[in-house]
């Protein structure tokens, strides 16, 4: 697998930051507090509120471009990834190839001046990471976590598994197959009974099917319970 490193411009980084802001309030605010998505005090205070107007975003952009975006730090991040992280990703990719999942020929890592951690695009086999808000020790783990998302995404989407299931599956792959502590506190831990090293290694797709069946049964039972509690009591 070839790994392509790119540095995003100030404009591209801002577009990414706005995309993170919108996706946070549309999809992830129910799972994460703002400090998990916006690692700069100014951005955290501004982006904690949904529905900012174009004029408000324009004012924030001015501060972002002049005070936050730092091309020098992005160059340093690129050098660090090239020298110390690429080999780690390649090593873990060799282990992922044991599973019946997607194995990209090219992985693109885009270094962004946004202050919002790491994000993956499964369709483009790319990761956007903000090196200035990720510690050197954690950066290799975060990149492999996001890369694992890319590799398993097709199978996750086939089974329409929810966000918390997806996060737990990826974390358990990282810990059981790739053998490092993922530090991911988000995820449905009730699924751990399915996600042993033996199950993941010997029957990965069957394990995902079992999880999908388990979640569907739980959802059906929850809907039936809700329906019963909403029924109007009969009086004799």
Protein Blocks (a to p, Z undefined) as FASTA:
>chain_A
ZZddddddfklmmmmmmmmmmmmmmmmmmmpcfklmmccfklmmmmmpghiafklmmmmm
mmmmmmmocfklmmmmmmmmmmmmmmmmmmmmmmmmmpccdddfbdcddddfbdehjadd
fklopacddfklccfklmmmmmmmmmmmmmmmmmmmmnopafklmmmmmmmmmmmmnopa
ekiabdcfklmmmmgfklmmmmmmlmmmmmmmmmmmmmmmmmmmmmmmmpccddZZ
